[in-house]
């Protein structure tokens, strides 16, 4: 869903477990992207959807080489490629980590694809580079459930075009050579190449990103099992000479939220940090120095994988919707909405003797996803017009026959 600055609904779509919903750019144009599919044992089996600013489907993207796309990441790069991931169960001897000889492991796969052709340009497998012993995760004891030792959950381009990969269950961020797939360095975890300074150790993290100022931001869950008292967004500075990580900033919620899964930390163009708290139903914005500026929540039974703040102008191709409730005498209440229209400032009510002979009989400012407008009319047909702040007509509903 998209909501405005007051948390009011602007657009929604019901889909198959959508994840990683955000604004990106494709061929210079803003688009909405997300993953949809089914969730199996903590990861996704599905595909990626791209919509334009009129909420029309542009294309769907599949993972390559026979794999099914995972929910955790779908990022369009400036070169017109996409970064995504997949999970694949691989038969593995697990004796050395307390399992059986005939066990299985989830291999974490990162891919870069050409978005037009679907050609796989780069593919990386965790099992080829990361040992099972790096994991903090415990075997489930269920032979039908592969060992999720790595749990890849984000991919990002670094400043030198190499890749940053976050693995939840090793509590490590890996820098990967984009040409060879070799690990350049590990940040955090059992085999960290960096000395972790005060406040820097993170656990079961999500969403590792390189920022313009050179820091790396991470959503530090710190839970499942519990390691920290609360989850947080953090920014780390890496000294590549001394190989030391320093905590630059951290962002915590006054309610001391602890997210056992999911979550993200988005640095906004003005330096603010927008945090989605994952399994805890909150999303918040902080100033650069950590002051809480905005805080909202879903109802308790809901959660979000990631939440973002983006500028967005939506111009739906369908018409505004109108429903009518007739009251006593000649009172009529019109309920009007236009899913995804972001420029509506006011609604004008129309009435007349036929659908093609309507005239204005009232108006009201936009008042959330559905605006109720009461008017008095004896005409048999009513409708609405959507207008922007300059008074320009954006769209007109179908006329509603009050007698039907």
C-alpha positions in Angstrom: 0.0 0.0 0.0 0.9 3.7 -0.4 0.0 6.1 2.4 0.4 9.9 2.7 2.2 11.8 5.4 -0.8 11.5 7.8 -0.9 7.7 7.2 -4.0 7.9 5.0 -4.4 5.3 2.4 -3.6 6.4 -1.2 -3.3 3.1 -3.1 -3.5 -0.6 -2.4 -3.6 -3.9 -4.3 -4.4 -7.3 -2.9 -1.7 -9.7 -4.1 0.0 -13.0 -3.2 2.1 -12.1 -0.2 3.8 -9.0 -1.7 7.2 -8.1 -0.4 9.9 -5.4 -1.0 7.4 -2.9 -2.4 9.2 0.3 -3.4 9.7 3.0 -6.0 12.6 2.5 -8.4 13.6 3.8 -11.8 13.5 1.9 -15.1 14.8 3.6 -18.2 14.7 6.9 -16.4 11.0 6.6 -15.4 9.7 6.0 -11.8 8.1 2.6 -11.4 6.6 0.5 -8.5 8.2 -2.9 -8.0 7.6 -5.8 -5.7 7.9 -9.5 -5.3 4.9 -11.8 -5.2 4.5 -15.5 -4.7 4.3 -18.0 -1.9 6.4 -18.2 1.3 8.0 -21.5 2.0 10.0 -22.1 5.1 11.0 -18.5 5.6 11.8 -17.6 2.0 9.9 -16.9 -1.2 9.0 -18.8 -4.3 7.8 -16.4 -6.9 8.5 -13.6 -9.4 9.0 -9.8 -9.6 6.4 -7.2 -10.8 7.0 -3.8 -12.3 4.2 -1.2 -12.6 4.3 2.3 -14.2 3.0 5.5 -12.6 -0.5 4.7 -14.0 -0.5 1.3 -12.2 -0.2 -0.7 -15.4 2.0 -3.7 -15.5 5.2 -3.1 -17.4 6.8 -6.5 -17.1 7.4 -9.5 -14.8 10.9 -10.8 -14.1 11.9 -14.4 -13.3 15.0 -15.6 -11.6 17.4 -17.3 -14.1 18.9 -20.8 -14.5 15.7 -22.5 -13.4 15.6 -21.0 -9.9 12.5 -19.3 -8.4 12.9 -15.8 -7.2 13.0 -15.1 -3.5 11.1 -12.3 -1.7 14.1 -10.6 0.0 15.5 -8.4 -2.8 14.7 -7.0 -6.2 16.9 -4.0 -7.1 17.1 -2.3 -10.5 20.6 -1.0 -11.2 21.4 2.1 -13.3 22.7 -0.1 -16.1 19.3 -1.7 -16.6 20.0 -4.9 -14.8 18.4 -6.4 -11.7 19.8 -7.9 -8.6 17.7 -10.7 -7.0 18.1 -13.8 -5.0 17.0 -17.4 -4.7 17.2 -20.3 -2.3 18.0 -23.9 -3.4 18.0 -27.0 -1.2 21.2 -29.0 -1.7 21.9 -32.5 -0.2 24.7 -32.0 2.3 26.5 -34.0 5.0 25.7 -32.2 8.2 27.6 -34.3 10.7 30.2 -31.6 11.4 27.4 -29.2 12.5 25.5 -31.8 14.6 23.3 -33.1 11.9 23.0 -36.3 9.8 25.0 -37.5 6.8 21.9 -37.3 4.5 20.9 -33.8 5.4 20.1 -30.8 3.2 21.1 -27.1 3.3 19.5 -24.0 1.7 22.1 -22.5 -0.7 21.8 -18.7 -0.8 22.0 -17.6 -4.5 22.6 -14.0 -5.7 21.9 -13.2 -9.4 22.3 -10.2 -11.7 20.0 -10.4 -14.8 19.5 -8.3 -17.9 16.0 -7.1 -17.4 15.1 -7.1 -21.1 16.5 -10.5 -22.1 16.5 -12.4 -18.8 20.2 -13.4 -19.3 22.1 -14.2 -16.1 25.1 -11.9 -16.0 26.4 -13.0 -12.6 25.5 -15.8 -10.2 26.9 -16.4 -6.7 26.3 -19.4 -4.4 26.9 -19.2 -0.6 27.9 -22.9 -0.4 30.8 -22.2 -2.7 32.3 -19.5 -0.5 30.9 -19.7 3.1 31.3 -22.7 5.4 28.4 -24.1 7.4 30.5 -23.4 10.6 30.1 -19.7 10.1 26.4 -19.9 11.0 24.8 -19.0 14.3 21.7 -20.9 13.4 20.8 -24.1 15.0 19.6 -27.2 13.1 15.8 -27.6 13.4 15.9 -31.3 14.0 13.3 -31.7 11.3 14.8 -33.8 8.4 12.3 -32.3 6.0 13.5 -28.8 6.7 16.9 -27.9 5.1 19.4 -26.2 7.3 19.1 -22.5 6.7 22.7 -21.7 7.6 23.1 -18.6 5.6 19.7 -16.9 4.9 20.7 -14.3 2.3 18.4 -11.2 2.7 19.9 -8.2 0.8 22.2 -7.3 -2.1 23.5 -3.9 -2.8 26.0 -2.4 -5.2 29.1 -1.0 -3.5 30.8 2.2 -4.7 33.3 0.2 -6.7 30.6 -1.9 -8.4 31.3 -4.9 -6.3 28.4 -6.3 -4.2 27.4 -6.2 -0.5 25.5 -9.3 0.6 23.8 -9.6 4.0 23.3 -13.0 5.5 21.0 -13.1 8.5 22.1 -16.4 10.0 25.8 -15.8 9.9 25.3 -12.2 11.3 27.7 -11.1 8.6 27.9 -8.6 5.7 30.0 -9.9 2.8 31.7 -7.9 0.1 31.8 -9.9 -3.1 34.0 -9.5 -6.1 31.5 -9.0 -9.0 33.8 -10.6 -11.5 35.1 -13.7 -9.6 32.6 -14.2 -6.8 35.4 -14.2 -4.3 34.8 -12.8 -0.8 36.8 -9.5 -0.5 35.9 -9.1 3.2 33.6 -10.0 6.0 32.0 -7.5 8.3 30.7 -9.0 11.6 30.1 -12.7 12.4 32.5 -15.4 13.4 35.2 -14.6 10.8 35.0 -10.8 10.7 37.9 -9.1 8.9 37.2 -6.0 10.9 37.8 -5.3 14.5 34.3 -4.4 15.7 34.4 -1.3 17.8 32.1 -0.4 20.7 28.4 -0.6 19.7 29.1 -2.1 16.3 28.4 -5.8 16.7 25.1 -6.7 15.0 23.1 -9.9 14.9 20.5 -11.5 12.5 20.5 -8.3 10.5 18.8 -7.1 7.4 19.2 -4.5 4.6 23.0 -3.7 4.4 23.5 -0.6 2.2 26.5 1.5 1.2 25.7 5.2 1.6 27.0 8.3 -0.2 29.1 9.3 2.8 30.9 6.0 2.8 29.1 4.5 5.8 27.3 1.2 5.7 23.8 1.2 7.1 22.2 -1.9 8.6 18.9 -2.8 10.2 20.2 -4.7 13.3 17.4 -7.0 14.4 19.4 -8.4 17.3 16.9 -11.1 17.9 15.7 -14.6 17.2 17.4 -15.7 19.3 17.6 -12.5 21.4 21.0 -10.8 21.4 20.2 -7.1 22.0 17.5 -5.5 24.2 16.1 -3.7 21.1 16.4 -3.5 17.4 18.0 -0.5 15.8 19.2 1.1 12.6 23.0 1.7 12.6 25.5 3.4 10.4 29.1 2.0 10.5 32.3 3.6 9.3 34.9 1.2 8.0 38.6 2.0 8.3 40.2 0.0 5.5 43.7 0.7 6.7 43.2 -0.4 10.4 40.4 -2.8 9.4 38.2 -1.4 12.2 34.5 -0.7 12.2 33.2 2.3 14.2 29.6 3.1 15.1 28.7 6.5 13.6 25.0 6.6 14.5 22.2 4.4 15.8 18.5 4.9 15.6 16.3 3.3 18.3 12.6 3.5 19.0 11.4 5.0 22.3 9.2 1.8 22.8 12.4 -0.3 22.6 11.0 -2.4 19.7 12.5 -5.8 19.1 11.9 -7.2 15.6 12.6 -10.9 15.3 12.5 -10.8 11.5 12.5 -8.4 8.5 13.1 -4.6 8.7 15.1 -1.9 6.9 16.8 1.4 7.3 16.5 3.9 4.4 18.6 7.0 4.3 16.6 9.8 2.7 18.0 12.6 0.4 17.9 15.1 3.3 19.8 12.9 5.6 16.8 11.6 7.6 16.5 7.9 8.2 13.3 6.0 7.6 13.0 2.7 9.4 10.6 -0.2 8.9 10.5 -2.3 12.0 9.7 -5.6 10.2 7.8 -8.0 12.4 6.9 -5.2 14.8 4.1 -3.2 13.2 5.8 0.3 13.2 7.5 2.6 10.7 9.4 5.7 11.8 11.4 8.6 10.5 14.4 10.0 12.4 16.5 13.1 11.8 20.1 12.6 11.0 21.0 13.0 14.6 18.4 10.5 15.8 15.4 12.6 16.8 12.1 10.9 16.1 10.2 13.0 13.6 7.4 10.6 12.4 6.0 7.4 13.9 3.1 5.3 12.7 1.9 1.7 13.2 -0.3 -0.9 11.6 -2.9 -2.7 13.7 -1.2 -5.3 15.9 -1.9 -8.4 13.7 0.0 -6.9 10.7 3.7 -6.4 9.9 5.8 -5.3 6.9 8.9 -6.7 5.3 10.3 -3.3 4.5 8.8 0.2 4.5 10.0 3.2 2.5 9.4 6.9 2.0 9.5 8.0 -1.7 8.1 10.9 -3.7 5.4 9.4 -5.9 2.9 10.8 -8.4 0.2 8.3 -9.4 -2.1 8.9 -12.3 -4.4 5.9 -12.6 -5.9 5.1 -16.0 -9.2 4.0 -14.7 -12.0 6.4 -13.6 -12.8 7.7 -10.1 -15.3 5.5 -8.3 -18.6 6.8 -6.9 -21.3 5.1 -4.7 -24.5 6.8 -3.6 -26.6 6.6 -0.5 -30.0 8.3 -0.7 -31.3 9.9 2.5 -34.6 11.4 3.5 -36.2 13.9 1.2 -33.7 14.9 -1.5 -30.5 14.4 0.4 -27.8 12.3 -1.4 -24.5 11.2 0.0 -21.8 10.4 -2.6 -18.8 8.3 -1.5 -16.0 8.8 -3.9 -12.5 7.4 -4.2 -9.8 7.0 -6.9 -7.3 4.3 -6.0 -3.7 5.6 -6.5 -4.5 9.2 -7.6 -2.1 11.4 -5.7 -2.9 14.8 -7.2 -6.6 15.1 -6.2 -7.2 18.2 -4.1 -11.0 18.4 -4.3 -14.1 16.6 -5.5 -16.9 18.3 -7.5 -20.3 16.7 -7.4 -22.3 16.6 -10.6 -26.1 16.0 -11.1 -28.4 16.1 -14.1 -31.3 14.6 -16.0 -29.0 12.2 -18.0 -25.4 10.9 -17.9 -24.4 13.5 -20.6 -26.2 16.4 -19.0 -24.5 16.9 -15.6 -23.8 20.2 -13.9 -22.0 21.0 -10.6 -24.2 20.9 -7.5 -21.5 20.8 -4.7 -17.9 20.1 -3.8 -15.6 19.1 -1.0 -11.9 18.8 -0.3 -10.2 15.4 -0.7 -10.6 13.7 2.7 -8.7 10.5 2.6 -9.1 7.4 0.5 -12.9 7.7 0.4 -14.5 11.1 0.7 -18.2 11.4 1.7 -20.0 14.4 0.2 -23.6 15.3 1.1 -25.7 17.3 -1.4 -29.4 17.9 -2.1 -30.7 17.1 -5.6 -33.8 15.8 -7.3 -31.9 14.9 -10.5 -31.9 11.2 -11.4 -28.1 11.0 -12.2 -25.0 12.0 -10.2 -21.3 11.7 -10.6 -18.0 13.3 -9.4 -15.0 15.1 -10.9 -11.5 15.0 -9.4 -9.6 18.3 -9.5 -6.1 19.2 -8.6 -5.0 22.3 -6.6 -5.1 24.5 -9.7 -8.7 23.4 -10.5 -7.7 21.3 -13.4 -10.0 18.3 -14.0 -8.1 15.0 -13.5 -10.9 12.6 -14.1 -14.7 12.1 -14.0 -16.6 9.1 -12.7 -19.4 7.3 -14.5 -22.8 8.7 -13.8 -24.8 6.9 -11.1 -28.5 6.4 -11.7 -30.3 7.1 -8.5 -33.3 5.1 -9.6 -31.4 1.9 -10.2 
